[in-house]
């Protein structure tokens, strides 16, 4: 049973995992079983190059960010399980007892975070009832999002990145994933507002 299972290895998903991982020394986050399905094949970053994102060197390729972020996650927070080369097919269950089925395996999770992009080719069975047209995308692009209130779809299901209704910008996607991570940490911390900072002091 995972305490959190993140679906998607793009900017928003990995950002969420990094923040959750960084809380490992907090009492309320110790021994939490966290995993991320690092599927990146359909990420829009595969064809991207960056000149306008804070903290990213000019000319950085999106494909490099994808691969390097997975390494960063592994090196800094090896306690987070990375599930490679699997695609999610369905989600069922409820808060505290979700079942996430991929093309290869089945996993149980108390909380799930979905960050797989806003393509209208969305195909995760069990989540169709939450689909709606993307509110910040051009109609002709036929993008979708999951209905949500401050990135919460229903109890135990969060959505991040463009699938949450955000515009397609790397900085926005990263912030979206980090925001949901702090929401989950706050939940673990009995509702006390929580965020995580590293410091040289």
Z-matrix of the N, CA and C atoms (Angstrom, degrees):
N
C 1 1.464
C 2 1.521 1 109.46
N 3 1.327 2 117.09 1 120.69
C 4 1.453 3 121.26 2 174.85
C 5 1.532 4 108.99 3 -87.95
N 6 1.323 5 116.35 4 140.52
C 7 1.460 6 119.79 5 173.02
C 8 1.526 7 109.98 6 -71.35
N 9 1.334 8 115.76 7 -36.58
C 10 1.469 9 121.76 8 174.23
C 11 1.514 10 108.53 9 -141.07
N 12 1.326 11 116.10 10 133.51
C 13 1.459 12 122.04 11 172.21
C 14 1.515 13 107.77 12 -122.09
N 15 1.331 14 116.08 13 118.25
C 16 1.465 15 122.40 14 179.62
C 17 1.518 16 108.41 15 -96.33
N 18 1.309 17 115.96 16 129.96
C 19 1.467 18 121.66 17 -179.42
C 20 1.521 19 108.39 18 -105.43
N 21 1.315 20 117.12 19 108.94
C 22 1.458 21 121.80 20 178.13
C 23 1.510 22 112.57 21 121.07
N 24 1.346 23 116.71 22 126.43
C 25 1.458 24 122.10 23 -177.20
C 26 1.510 25 113.72 24 -103.85
N 27 1.344 26 117.19 25 25.03
C 28 1.462 27 120.77 26 176.41
C 29 1.522 28 111.04 27 -85.43
N 30 1.325 29 115.86 28 -163.14
C 31 1.462 30 121.37 29 -174.81
C 32 1.526 31 112.45 30 -57.79
N 33 1.325 32 117.10 31 -51.78
C 34 1.466 33 120.09 32 -174.34
C 35 1.523 34 112.08 33 -68.01
N 36 1.321 35 117.47 34 -40.30
C 37 1.453 36 121.02 35 -179.54
C 38 1.519 37 112.86 36 -66.80
N 39 1.330 38 116.35 37 -46.77
C 40 1.467 39 119.90 38 -179.57
C 41 1.524 40 110.39 39 -69.15
N 42 1.330 41 117.60 40 -36.78
C 43 1.458 42 120.73 41 176.34
C 44 1.527 43 110.65 42 -59.08
N 45 1.317 44 116.35 43 -43.11
C 46 1.463 45 121.16 44 176.75
C 47 1.521 46 110.46 45 -60.84
N 48 1.333 47 116.72 46 -44.58
C 49 1.463 48 121.14 47 -179.26
C 50 1.524 49 111.70 48 -64.42
N 51 1.326 50 117.43 49 -39.58
C 52 1.465 51 121.17 50 -179.47
C 53 1.527 52 111.65 51 -62.61
N 54 1.327 53 116.25 52 -43.48
C 55 1.465 54 119.28 53 -179.60
C 56 1.526 55 110.85 54 -69.25
N 57 1.329 56 117.23 55 -42.71
C 58 1.466 57 119.52 56 176.16
C 59 1.525 58 110.57 57 -60.53
N 60 1.313 59 116.40 58 -42.63
C 61 1.462 60 120.91 59 179.85
C 62 1.505 61 112.62 60 -62.69
N 63 1.327 62 116.64 61 -36.41
C 64 1.461 63 120.97 62 -175.79
C 65 1.528 64 112.68 63 -70.34
N 66 1.323 65 116.99 64 -11.68
C 67 1.471 66 121.08 65 -179.88
C 68 1.521 67 112.52 66 -91.86
N 69 1.315 68 117.60 67 10.51
C 70 1.462 69 121.83 68 -170.89
C 71 1.534 70 114.66 69 -58.58
N 72 1.342 71 117.43 70 -24.66
C 73 1.467 72 119.92 71 -178.40
C 74 1.525 73 113.11 72 -89.29
N 75 1.316 74 116.95 73 -8.62
C 76 1.462 75 120.35 74 177.52
C 77 1.524 76 108.88 75 -74.56
N 78 1.311 77 116.45 76 139.47
C 79 1.470 78 120.88 77 -176.69
C 80 1.523 79 111.54 78 -55.48
N 81 1.342 80 116.24 79 -42.46
C 82 1.464 81 119.79 80 -175.96
C 83 1.528 82 113.08 81 -72.25
N 84 1.344 83 117.07 82 -14.82
C 85 1.465 84 120.25 83 -178.68
C 86 1.519 85 113.01 84 -108.36
N 87 1.325 86 116.60 85 -5.03
C 88 1.457 87 119.52 86 179.96
C 89 1.521 88 110.77 87 -65.68
N 90 1.297 89 114.43 88 141.76
C 91 1.470 90 122.33 89 176.74
C 92 1.524 91 113.48 90 66.41
N 93 1.340 92 117.55 91 14.45
C 94 1.461 93 119.30 92 174.05
C 95 1.526 94 108.76 93 -75.15
N 96 1.306 95 115.51 94 136.70
C 97 1.463 96 122.42 95 -178.00
C 98 1.528 97 108.21 96 -97.01
N 99 1.329 98 116.15 97 105.66
C 100 1.470 99 122.38 98 -173.40
C 101 1.523 100 109.32 99 -116.81
N 102 1.332 101 116.05 100 140.31
C 103 1.461 102 120.17 101 178.12
C 104 1.525 103 110.07 102 -140.86
N 105 1.315 104 115.22 103 156.91
C 106 1.462 105 121.45 104 175.48
C 107 1.522 106 108.89 105 -137.42
N 108 1.320 107 115.33 106 130.76
C 109 1.462 108 121.29 107 173.06
C 110 1.520 109 106.18 108 -87.00
N 111 1.324 110 116.61 109 110.63
C 112 1.463 111 121.98 110 -166.75
C 113 1.530 112 113.90 111 -91.34
N 114 1.298 113 116.78 112 37.00
C 115 1.462 114 120.77 113 177.89
C 116 1.527 115 109.14 114 -64.56
N 117 1.348 116 117.50 115 122.39
C 118 1.464 117 122.10 116 -176.51
C 119 1.528 118 113.60 117 -125.64
N 120 1.295 119 117.07 118 -2.06
C 121 1.457 120 121.24 119 -171.26
C 122 1.521 121 113.21 120 -55.43
N 123 1.330 122 117.81 121 -39.48
C 124 1.472 123 120.72 122 -175.49
C 125 1.529 124 112.57 123 -98.34
N 126 1.331 125 117.62 124 8.71
C 127 1.464 126 120.26 125 -179.74
C 128 1.523 127 111.06 126 -62.55
N 129 1.336 128 116.20 127 138.42
C 130 1.468 129 120.79 128 177.84
C 131 1.525 130 111.05 129 -66.87
N 132 1.310 131 117.86 130 -15.35
C 133 1.466 132 120.18 131 178.06
C 134 1.523 133 112.83 132 -69.69
N 135 1.316 134 117.47 133 -18.19
C 136 1.466 135 120.35 134 -178.23
C 137 1.533 136 111.93 135 -55.96
N 138 1.338 137 117.20 136 -31.00
C 139 1.471 138 120.77 137 -177.79
C 140 1.527 139 112.56 138 -111.01
N 141 1.323 140 117.08 139 10.77
C 142 1.474 141 120.20 140 -172.24
C 143 1.527 142 112.60 141 -92.64
N 144 1.344 143 114.30 142 153.66
C 145 1.463 144 122.56 143 169.20
C 146 1.532 145 105.98 144 -136.72
N 147 1.342 146 116.69 145 141.85
C 148 1.466 147 119.36 146 -169.32
C 149 1.526 148 113.27 147 -118.52
N 150 1.333 149 113.13 148 131.76
C 151 1.458 150 122.05 149 172.64
C 152 1.533 151 111.43 150 -128.44
N 153 1.326 152 117.27 151 -13.82
C 154 1.474 153 120.16 152 -170.27
C 155 1.522 154 114.40 153 -121.54
N 156 1.331 155 117.72 154 22.16
C 157 1.463 156 120.03 155 -178.66
C 158 1.520 157 110.55 156 -111.12
N 159 1.310 158 115.12 157 129.51
C 160 1.461 159 121.83 158 -177.89
C 161 1.528 160 111.35 159 -57.50
N 162 1.336 161 116.13 160 129.43
C 163 1.453 162 121.63 161 176.48
C 164 1.516 163 115.08 162 81.85
N 165 1.322 164 116.78 163 -1.55
C 166 1.470 165 120.97 164 179.59
C 167 1.521 166 108.73 165 -106.21
N 168 1.328 167 117.40 166 125.73
C 169 1.457 168 120.49 167 179.83
C 170 1.521 169 111.48 168 -61.06
N 171 1.340 170 116.85 169 139.26
C 172 1.463 171 121.78 170 -179.24
C 173 1.522 172 110.74 171 -57.69
N 174 1.329 173 114.65 172 134.60
C 175 1.453 174 120.95 173 178.82
C 176 1.514 175 114.00 174 88.23
N 177 1.327 176 117.12 175 4.57
C 178 1.467 177 120.57 176 -179.48
C 179 1.522 178 110.18 177 -68.48
N 180 1.306 179 116.71 178 132.82
C 181 1.459 180 121.34 179 179.24
C 182 1.523 181 110.79 180 -82.07
N 183 1.317 182 114.99 181 140.56
C 184 1.457 183 120.12 182 177.43
C 185 1.518 184 112.15 183 -61.18
N 186 1.319 185 116.72 184 -36.18
C 187 1.469 186 120.60 185 179.54
C 188 1.525 187 110.88 186 -62.84
N 189 1.347 188 116.55 187 -33.95
C 190 1.466 189 120.50 188 177.28
C 191 1.523 190 110.67 189 -69.67
N 192 1.328 191 116.17 190 -40.63
C 193 1.465 192 120.08 191 178.54
C 194 1.521 193 110.36 192 -61.19
N 195 1.325 194 116.64 193 -42.41
C 196 1.464 195 120.61 194 179.28
C 197 1.524 196 111.57 195 -57.84
N 198 1.316 197 116.86 196 -51.91
C 199 1.466 198 120.05 197 -176.54
C 200 1.527 199 111.65 198 -70.18
N 201 1.347 200 117.13 199 -39.84
C 202 1.455 201 120.23 200 -178.14
C 203 1.527 202 112.23 201 -68.91
N 204 1.333 203 117.08 202 -33.02
C 205 1.467 204 119.93 203 -179.03
C 206 1.525 205 111.42 204 -67.38
N 207 1.309 206 116.52 205 -34.79
C 208 1.469 207 120.64 206 177.57
C 209 1.528 208 110.31 207 -67.11
N 210 1.330 209 115.84 208 -39.40
C 211 1.467 210 120.35 209 176.90
C 212 1.531 211 110.26 210 -66.15
N 213 1.327 212 116.75 211 -43.24
C 214 1.468 213 121.67 212 177.62
C 215 1.528 214 110.52 213 -57.65
N 216 1.317 215 116.25 214 -44.88
C 217 1.460 216 120.84 215 179.56
C 218 1.526 217 110.66 216 -62.43
N 219 1.316 218 116.93 217 -44.03
C 220 1.463 219 121.34 218 -178.88
C 221 1.529 220 111.44 219 -65.76
N 222 1.336 221 116.55 220 -42.96
C 223 1.463 222 119.98 221 -176.41
C 224 1.524 223 112.49 222 -71.43
N 225 1.323 224 117.25 223 -39.82
C 226 1.461 225 120.56 224 -176.49
C 227 1.531 226 112.82 225 -84.94
N 228 1.322 227 116.60 226 -35.31
C 229 1.468 228 120.33 227 -173.77
C 230 1.530 229 110.40 228 -135.33
N 231 1.336 230 115.98 229 67.20
C 232 1.470 231 119.82 230 -176.76
C 233 1.523 232 113.43 231 -65.67
N 234 1.347 233 116.81 232 -12.65
C 235 1.468 234 119.14 233 178.55
C 236 1.526 235 111.92 234 -72.88
N 237 1.329 236 117.27 235 -11.89
C 238 1.473 237 120.35 236 176.20
C 239 1.526 238 108.64 237 -86.30
N 240 1.308 239 115.46 238 123.45
C 241 1.462 240 121.27 239 -179.15
C 242 1.524 241 110.40 240 -74.43
N 243 1.320 242 116.71 241 127.43
C 244 1.464 243 121.42 242 175.12
C 245 1.528 244 109.01 243 -103.75
N 246 1.316 245 114.78 244 123.81
C 247 1.465 246 121.09 245 -179.50
C 248 1.522 247 107.14 246 -106.87
N 249 1.318 248 116.38 247 113.79
C 250 1.461 249 121.74 248 -173.30
C 251 1.533 250 112.27 249 -101.63
N 252 1.310 251 114.55 250 153.67
C 253 1.464 252 122.92 251 169.92
C 254 1.523 253 113.30 252 56.34
N 255 1.333 254 115.65 253 38.87
C 256 1.459 255 120.61 254 174.41
C 257 1.514 256 109.22 255 -130.70
N 258 1.307 257 116.20 256 142.67
C 259 1.456 258 122.87 257 179.90
C 260 1.523 259 109.18 258 -117.30
N 261 1.332 260 115.75 259 130.58
C 262 1.455 261 119.91 260 -178.02
C 263 1.526 262 110.69 261 -73.80
N 264 1.320 263 115.96 262 132.39
C 265 1.458 264 122.94 263 -179.29
C 266 1.521 265 111.48 264 -105.09
N 267 1.339 266 116.58 265 -38.88
C 268 1.469 267 118.64 266 -176.77
C 269 1.524 268 111.74 267 -151.89
N 270 1.339 269 113.86 268 156.51
C 271 1.464 270 122.88 269 174.33
C 272 1.520 271 107.36 270 -131.25
N 273 1.325 272 117.06 271 132.09
C 274 1.455 273 121.04 272 177.17
C 275 1.521 274 109.05 273 -142.33
N 276 1.327 275 116.10 274 170.84
C 277 1.450 276 120.56 275 178.09
C 278 1.507 277 112.82 276 98.93
N 279 1.323 278 116.03 277 -160.49
C 280 1.458 279 121.75 278 -176.38
C 281 1.518 280 109.92 279 -146.72
N 282 1.332 281 115.28 280 173.22
C 283 1.454 282 122.03 281 -178.37
C 284 1.525 283 111.03 282 -47.53
N 285 1.319 284 115.39 283 124.60
C 286 1.456 285 120.79 284 -179.15
C 287 1.505 286 113.77 285 95.20
N 288 1.329 287 116.86 286 -15.70
C 289 1.464 288 119.82 287 -176.67
C 290 1.532 289 111.08 288 -155.79
N 291 1.326 290 115.85 289 63.98
C 292 1.459 291 120.78 290 175.68
C 293 1.521 292 109.87 291 -90.39
N 294 1.316 293 115.13 292 151.13
C 295 1.464 294 121.35 293 172.50
C 296 1.522 295 107.46 294 -120.00
N 297 1.321 296 115.87 295 120.72
C 298 1.460 297 122.37 296 179.43
C 299 1.524 298 107.26 297 -110.13
N 300 1.318 299 115.61 298 118.56
C 301 1.467 300 121.29 299 -177.87
C 302 1.518 301 109.76 300 -107.08
N 303 1.321 302 116.09 301 130.34
C 304 1.464 303 121.81 302 176.90
C 305 1.525 304 109.40 303 -109.41
N 306 1.319 305 115.59 304 -176.48
C 307 1.460 306 120.20 305 177.13
C 308 1.529 307 112.12 306 -71.05
N 309 1.338 308 116.90 307 -7.15
C 310 1.463 309 119.67 308 -177.65
C 311 1.533 310 114.43 309 -127.92
N 312 1.338 311 117.00 310 -28.66
C 313 1.463 312 120.25 311 -171.97
C 314 1.518 313 111.60 312 -146.64
N 315 1.329 314 114.77 313 178.21
C 316 1.456 315 122.18 314 175.22
C 317 1.529 316 107.84 315 -132.89
N 318 1.349 317 116.29 316 137.54
C 319 1.453 318 121.24 317 -176.42
C 320 1.527 319 110.13 318 -129.99
N 321 1.335 320 115.93 319 149.22
C 322 1.453 321 121.26 320 174.20
C 323 1.526 322 108.91 321 -105.98
N 324 1.332 323 115.95 322 142.09
C 325 1.459 324 120.33 323 -179.68
C 326 1.517 325 110.71 324 -149.26
N 327 1.320 326 115.66 325 145.31
C 328 1.463 327 120.39 326 176.26
C 329 1.526 328 111.14 327 -78.68
N 330 1.346 329 115.74 328 -37.26
C 331 1.465 330 122.73 329 179.96
C 332 1.515 331 107.89 330 -133.69
N 333 1.332 332 117.13 331 142.19
C 334 1.460 333 120.20 332 174.05
C 335 1.528 334 109.75 333 -125.49
N 336 1.324 335 114.39 334 146.74
C 337 1.462 336 122.78 335 176.75
C 338 1.521 337 107.20 336 -123.10
N 339 1.328 338 116.61 337 127.72
C 340 1.462 339 120.75 338 -175.05
C 341 1.523 340 109.87 339 -112.71
N 342 1.321 341 116.24 340 121.45
C 343 1.459 342 121.04 341 -179.43
C 344 1.515 343 111.49 342 -142.79
N 345 1.314 344 116.61 343 69.89
C 346 1.464 345 119.56 344 -173.52
C 347 1.525 346 114.51 345 -115.77
N 348 1.324 347 118.46 346 12.61
C 349 1.456 348 119.64 347 179.10
C 350 1.509 349 112.59 348 93.02
N 351 1.336 350 114.66 349 167.30
C 352 1.471 351 120.33 350 -170.24
C 353 1.522 352 114.06 351 -109.13
N 354 1.310 353 117.06 352 24.48
C 355 1.459 354 120.31 353 178.18
C 356 1.524 355 111.05 354 -64.94
N 357 1.324 356 115.99 355 144.68
C 358 1.460 357 119.43 356 177.67
C 359 1.528 358 112.13 357 -73.29
N 360 1.321 359 116.99 358 2.70
C 361 1.462 360 121.58 359 175.49
C 362 1.537 361 111.20 360 -87.52
N 363 1.324 362 116.53 361 9.34
C 364 1.464 363 122.65 362 177.72
C 365 1.532 364 109.90 363 -47.32
N 366 1.334 365 115.73 364 129.21
C 367 1.468 366 117.51 365 -171.83
C 368 1.524 367 113.54 366 -141.34
N 369 1.328 368 117.57 367 33.88
C 370 1.461 369 119.68 368 177.53
C 371 1.524 370 109.32 369 -91.12
N 372 1.304 371 115.64 370 109.85
C 373 1.457 372 121.15 371 -179.72
C 374 1.522 373 110.08 372 -63.59
N 375 1.334 374 115.54 373 140.65
C 376 1.445 375 121.31 374 -179.68
C 377 1.515 376 113.35 375 99.83
N 378 1.335 377 116.56 376 -13.90
C 379 1.464 378 120.71 377 179.98
C 380 1.531 379 112.75 378 -113.84
N 381 1.333 380 116.63 379 1.24
C 382 1.466 381 120.30 380 -175.46
C 383 1.521 382 112.76 381 -58.81
N 384 1.324 383 117.34 382 -33.10
C 385 1.466 384 120.47 383 -175.80
C 386 1.524 385 112.36 384 -67.58
N 387 1.336 386 117.06 385 -13.99
C 388 1.461 387 120.27 386 179.88
C 389 1.532 388 112.82 387 -96.90
N 390 1.319 389 117.14 388 -2.41
C 391 1.466 390 120.69 389 -177.48
C 392 1.522 391 111.45 390 -72.42
N 393 1.330 392 115.56 391 142.03
C 394 1.458 393 122.23 392 173.45
C 395 1.527 394 108.16 393 -153.46
N 396 1.329 395 117.83 394 161.81
C 397 1.466 396 119.70 395 178.20
C 398 1.525 397 110.79 396 -60.50
N 399 1.321 398 116.21 397 143.66
C 400 1.465 399 121.75 398 179.40
C 401 1.519 400 109.57 399 -65.93
N 402 1.323 401 117.39 400 126.48
C 403 1.459 402 121.93 401 -172.81
C 404 1.519 403 114.09 402 -80.40
N 405 1.332 404 117.71 403 -14.34
C 406 1.461 405 120.30 404 -177.60
C 407 1.522 406 112.86 405 -120.90
N 408 1.307 407 116.84 406 15.91
C 409 1.458 408 121.27 407 179.34
C 410 1.521 409 109.51 408 -113.99
N 411 1.323 410 116.46 409 154.60
C 412 1.462 411 120.70 410 176.61
C 413 1.520 412 109.67 411 -61.83
N 414 1.317 413 116.02 412 137.60
C 415 1.461 414 121.18 413 -176.87
C 416 1.522 415 111.36 414 -56.82
N 417 1.336 416 116.15 415 -40.01
C 418 1.471 417 119.65 416 -176.39
C 419 1.534 418 112.91 417 -66.87
N 420 1.336 419 117.43 418 -16.51
C 421 1.464 420 119.28 419 177.63
C 422 1.525 421 111.97 420 -80.05
N 423 1.332 422 115.99 421 -13.67
C 424 1.465 423 121.17 422 174.42
C 425 1.530 424 112.75 423 55.84
N 426 1.320 425 116.33 424 41.47
C 427 1.459 426 121.37 425 178.75
C 428 1.530 427 110.22 426 -83.69
N 429 1.321 428 115.04 427 159.10
C 430 1.464 429 120.11 428 179.95
C 431 1.523 430 109.77 429 -127.82
N 432 1.334 431 115.21 430 166.43
C 433 1.450 432 121.58 431 172.13
C 434 1.517 433 107.92 432 -144.20
N 435 1.324 434 116.05 433 168.35
C 436 1.448 435 120.27 434 173.13
C 437 1.518 436 108.30 435 -95.98
N 438 1.316 437 117.15 436 133.27
C 439 1.458 438 121.08 437 176.64
C 440 1.518 439 108.43 438 -56.22
N 441 1.327 440 115.76 439 132.01
C 442 1.462 441 118.52 440 -178.05
C 443 1.513 442 111.19 441 -156.33
N 444 1.310 443 114.79 442 159.24
C 445 1.454 444 122.75 443 173.29
C 446 1.520 445 106.82 444 -119.70
N 447 1.324 446 116.61 445 107.42
C 448 1.462 447 121.95 446 -176.60
C 449 1.520 448 110.68 447 53.68
N 450 1.328 449 115.59 448 44.07
C 451 1.459 450 126.00 449 174.83
C 452 1.531 451 114.53 450 75.82
N 453 1.337 452 116.95 451 4.05
C 454 1.462 453 119.77 452 173.68
C 455 1.528 454 108.48 453 -99.49
N 456 1.326 455 116.02 454 122.85
C 457 1.466 456 121.65 455 -179.99
C 458 1.525 457 109.14 456 -80.28
N 459 1.297 458 115.67 457 -58.22
C 460 1.472 459 124.32 458 171.39
C 461 1.524 460 105.54 459 -145.32
N 462 1.311 461 117.42 460 176.19
C 463 1.458 462 119.94 461 -179.76
C 464 1.526 463 110.05 462 -57.64
N 465 1.321 464 115.20 463 120.89
C 466 1.458 465 120.11 464 177.93
C 467 1.513 466 115.49 465 93.27
N 468 1.335 467 118.20 466 -9.64
C 469 1.466 468 121.16 467 177.79
C 470 1.518 469 109.15 468 -119.72
N 471 1.336 470 115.91 469 120.10
C 472 1.457 471 122.43 470 176.73
C 473 1.527 472 109.20 471 -114.88
N 474 1.321 473 115.64 472 154.23
C 475 1.459 474 121.04 473 177.88
C 476 1.526 475 108.21 474 -128.37
N 477 1.329 476 116.48 475 141.77
C 478 1.459 477 121.17 476 -176.30
C 479 1.530 478 110.77 477 -132.33
N 480 1.335 479 115.10 478 160.62
C 481 1.459 480 120.86 479 176.16
C 482 1.513 481 113.13 480 74.53
N 483 1.316 482 116.34 481 -151.34
C 484 1.464 483 120.63 482 -177.13
C 485 1.521 484 111.97 483 -64.85
N 486 1.323 485 117.65 484 -27.73
C 487 1.470 486 120.66 485 179.07
C 488 1.524 487 111.15 486 -68.59
N 489 1.332 488 116.77 487 -16.50
C 490 1.460 489 121.10 488 175.93
C 491 1.523 490 111.94 489 -87.38
N 492 1.339 491 116.08 490 -3.19
C 493 1.454 492 120.45 491 179.72
C 494 1.515 493 113.94 492 102.67
N 495 1.331 494 116.98 493 9.02
C 496 1.456 495 120.63 494 179.03
C 497 1.528 496 111.07 495 -85.10
N 498 1.328 497 115.16 496 157.63
C 499 1.464 498 119.94 497 175.15
C 500 1.526 499 109.89 498 -72.68
N 501 1.322 500 114.33 499 156.85
C 502 1.450 501 121.11 500 -175.06
C 503 1.532 502 111.16 501 -82.28
N 504 1.337 503 115.90 502 83.34
C 505 1.462 504 123.53 503 173.40
C 506 1.519 505 107.55 504 -134.89
N 507 1.318 506 116.91 505 136.49
C 508 1.455 507 120.71 506 -176.54
C 509 1.529 508 111.54 507 -55.29
N 510 1.334 509 116.93 508 -45.85
C 511 1.466 510 120.20 509 -177.27
C 512 1.523 511 111.93 510 -63.66
N 513 1.329 512 116.70 511 -37.24
C 514 1.465 513 120.56 512 178.84
C 515 1.521 514 110.22 513 -67.87
N 516 1.330 515 116.65 514 -43.38
C 517 1.463 516 120.57 515 179.50
C 518 1.523 517 111.33 516 -62.22
N 519 1.334 518 116.60 517 -43.65
C 520 1.464 519 120.29 518 179.60
C 521 1.525 520 110.23 519 -62.54
N 522 1.326 521 116.36 520 -43.68
C 523 1.461 522 120.28 521 179.23
C 524 1.510 523 112.63 522 -64.61
N 525 1.316 524 116.22 523 -36.10
C 526 1.459 525 121.43 524 178.64
C 527 1.526 526 110.92 525 -61.90
N 528 1.324 527 116.41 526 -47.10
C 529 1.464 528 120.45 527 178.79
C 530 1.513 529 112.21 528 -63.90
N 531 1.340 530 116.26 529 -41.60
C 532 1.465 531 120.49 530 179.25
C 533 1.530 532 110.79 531 -64.73
N 534 1.329 533 116.45 532 -38.90
C 535 1.465 534 120.44 533 -179.57
C 536 1.522 535 111.57 534 -62.17
N 537 1.320 536 116.77 535 -44.07
C 538 1.465 537 119.94 536 178.89
C 539 1.525 538 110.72 537 -66.25
N 540 1.326 539 116.98 538 -37.52
C 541 1.465 540 119.58 539 176.88
C 542 1.524 541 110.61 540 -58.59
N 543 1.343 542 117.62 541 -42.63
C 544 1.470 543 119.50 542 179.70
C 545 1.529 544 111.20 543 -70.08
N 546 1.333 545 117.35 544 -29.65
C 547 1.465 546 119.44 545 174.08
C 548 1.530 547 110.68 546 -63.97
N 549 1.324 548 116.25 547 -41.89
C 550 1.464 549 120.83 548 179.72
C 551 1.531 550 110.30 549 -67.90
N 552 1.332 551 116.31 550 -41.91
C 553 1.462 552 119.72 551 177.82
C 554 1.523 553 111.15 552 -62.38
N 555 1.337 554 116.07 553 -39.14
C 556 1.467 555 120.33 554 176.81
C 557 1.525 556 110.53 555 -62.14
N 558 1.331 557 116.87 556 -40.59
C 559 1.463 558 121.45 557 176.79
C 560 1.524 559 110.57 558 -60.83
N 561 1.333 560 116.08 559 -46.15
C 562 1.467 561 120.38 560 178.88
C 563 1.522 562 112.14 561 -63.74
N 564 1.343 563 115.85 562 -28.66
C 565 1.460 564 121.58 563 -177.08
C 566 1.529 565 110.99 564 -92.28
N 567 1.341 566 114.68 565 32.31
C 568 1.475 567 121.57 566 176.39
C 569 1.521 568 113.27 567 57.14
N 570 1.335 569 116.21 568 33.53
C 571 1.457 570 120.50 569 175.20
C 572 1.511 571 115.11 570 86.27
N 573 1.316 572 118.13 571 -2.38
C 574 1.467 573 120.64 572 177.85
C 575 1.521 574 109.19 573 -77.75
N 576 1.322 575 117.65 574 126.75
C 577 1.467 576 122.19 575 -176.68
C 578 1.519 577 110.25 576 -50.50
N 579 1.319 578 115.17 577 131.01
C 580 1.460 579 120.63 578 -172.04
C 581 1.521 580 111.46 579 -138.11
N 582 1.317 581 116.25 580 135.28
C 583 1.456 582 122.31 581 168.51
C 584 1.521 583 107.17 582 -145.82
N 585 1.310 584 116.70 583 162.81
C 586 1.464 585 121.78 584 -173.09
C 587 1.521 586 109.25 585 -123.83
N 588 1.331 587 116.01 586 126.58
C 589 1.461 588 121.52 587 174.51
C 590 1.515 589 109.32 588 -125.14
N 591 1.315 590 116.82 589 139.00
C 592 1.459 591 121.37 590 167.60
C 593 1.526 592 107.16 591 -90.06
N 594 1.327 593 116.48 592 149.89
C 595 1.462 594 119.86 593 -177.31
C 596 1.517 595 110.23 594 -144.28
N 597 1.336 596 117.05 595 149.45
C 598 1.468 597 120.94 596 177.00
C 599 1.522 598 110.10 597 -83.68
N 600 1.342 599 118.36 598 -8.13
C 601 1.465 600 121.09 599 179.46
C 602 1.521 601 111.24 600 -85.76
